[in-house]
């Protein structure tokens, strides 16, 4: 369950981050629920959560100008896609795009999806492709997760092995 208040707070934070660093990229689509008409009072939690049907899944993606520079420089050979779980209150999957630089492994983008599905991961990867049109990774490394593998293959069809 996602909190409407937390999503509104994130929208405000993004506005501030955009003012601080106008070259950074942000994509945020809050989770949308079906209209609450007819939802009884006992369906609302104390933190503003409502139990209703989700009609639009949450997606948040972020990449700094420095990360875009690194993906241009190092992201066309091998990329790593890694997810971590249960690091937040809502247990949403947090994904990291990582490159091997000349000195270390570095995160060059991150995103949060509401669900770990092929479609939601692919949507996030397509956003990074839009932000980095020259990005054509030859190889991707990820854990053995069919959703991640399928999303990578659909996003980079013919350019990855």
C-alpha positions in Angstrom: 0.0 0.0 0.0 1.3 3.4 -0.9 0.6 6.6 1.0 -0.9 9.5 -1.0 0.8 11.9 1.4 4.2 10.4 0.8 3.7 10.6 -3.0 2.7 14.3 -2.7 5.8 14.9 -0.5 8.0 13.3 -3.2 6.5 15.5 -5.9 7.5 18.5 -3.8 11.0 17.2 -3.2 11.4 16.6 -7.0 10.4 20.3 -7.6 13.1 21.4 -5.2 15.7 19.0 -6.7 14.9 20.3 -10.2 15.6 23.9 -9.0 18.9 22.9 -7.4 20.1 20.8 -10.3 18.3 21.7 -13.6 20.4 19.3 -15.6 19.3 16.2 -13.6 16.5 14.1 -15.0 13.5 13.0 -13.0 10.4 11.0 -14.0 7.7 10.5 -11.5 4.3 9.0 -12.0 2.4 8.5 -8.7 0.2 5.5 -8.0 -3.4 6.3 -8.9 -6.3 4.6 -7.3 -9.8 4.1 -8.6 -12.2 6.8 -7.4 -12.9 6.5 -3.7 -16.6 7.1 -4.1 -18.5 4.5 -2.2 -15.4 3.5 -0.2 -16.4 3.3 3.4 -14.4 5.2 6.1 -12.9 1.9 7.5 -11.0 1.5 4.2 -8.7 4.4 5.0 -5.6 3.8 7.1 -4.3 6.3 9.6 -1.5 7.5 7.3 -3.8 8.4 4.4 -3.7 5.0 2.6 -6.8 3.8 1.0 -7.7 0.3 0.0 -8.9 0.5 -3.6 -8.1 -0.7 -7.1 -4.8 0.6 -8.5 -5.4 2.1 -12.0 -1.8 3.4 -12.5 1.4 2.1 -11.1 4.0 4.2 -9.4 7.3 4.8 -11.3 10.2 7.0 -10.2 13.4 7.3 -12.2 16.4 9.6 -11.6 19.7 10.3 -13.3 22.1 13.2 -12.6 24.0 15.0 -15.3 27.2 13.3 -13.9 25.6 9.9 -14.2 24.6 10.6 -17.8 28.2 11.5 -18.5 29.4 8.2 -17.1 26.8 6.1 -19.0 28.0 7.8 -22.2 31.6 7.0 -21.4 31.3 3.5 -19.9 27.7 2.2 -20.6 28.1 0.9 -24.1 30.1 -2.2 -23.1 28.7 -3.9 -20.0 25.9 -2.7 -17.7 24.7 -4.2 -14.4 21.0 -4.1 -13.4 20.5 -4.8 -9.7 17.5 -4.6 -7.5 17.2 -4.3 -3.7 14.1 -5.0 -1.7 12.6 -4.0 1.6 14.8 -1.0 2.0 11.8 1.3 2.3 8.6 1.4 4.3 6.6 0.2 1.3 8.9 -2.7 0.2 9.0 -1.4 -3.3 11.8 -2.7 -5.6 14.6 -0.2 -6.0 16.8 -0.8 -9.1 20.3 0.5 -9.9 21.9 0.8 -13.3 25.6 0.3 -12.8 28.7 0.7 -15.0 32.3 -0.4 -14.5 34.5 2.8 -14.7 38.2 2.9 -14.9 38.4 2.9 -11.0 35.2 1.3 -9.7 31.6 0.3 -10.2 29.3 3.3 -10.2 25.5 3.8 -10.2 24.5 5.7 -13.3 20.7 5.7 -12.7 18.1 4.4 -10.3 14.4 3.7 -10.4 11.6 2.5 -8.3 8.7 0.5 -9.6 5.5 -0.5 -7.9 5.9 -4.1 -9.1 8.8 -6.1 -10.4 7.2 -7.0 -13.7 8.7 -7.1 -17.2 6.5 -4.2 -18.3 7.4 -1.9 -15.4 11.1 -2.6 -15.6 11.1 -2.1 -19.4 9.2 1.1 -19.1 11.9 2.5 -16.7 14.7 1.3 -19.0 13.0 3.0 -22.0 13.0 6.3 -20.0 16.7 5.9 -19.5 17.1 5.2 -23.3 15.2 8.5 -24.0 17.5 10.4 -21.6 20.6 8.7 -23.2 19.8 8.1 -26.9 23.4 7.0 -27.7 23.3 4.3 -25.0 23.6 0.9 -26.6 24.9 -1.6 -24.0 26.5 -4.7 -25.6 26.1 -6.8 -22.5 23.9 -6.7 -19.4 24.5 -8.6 -16.1 21.7 -9.2 -13.7 20.6 -11.8 -11.2 18.6 -14.7 -12.6 15.3 -12.8 -12.7 13.1 -13.5 -15.8 11.3 -10.1 -15.5 14.6 -8.2 -15.6 16.1 -10.3 -18.4 12.9 -10.0 -20.5 12.8 -6.2 -19.9 16.4 -5.8 -21.0 15.9 -7.9 -24.1 12.8 -6.0 -25.1 14.5 -2.6 -24.5 17.8 -3.4 -26.2 16.6 -5.8 -28.8 19.5 -6.8 -31.1 22.1 -4.7 -29.2 22.8 -6.8 -26.2 24.0 -10.3 -25.6 
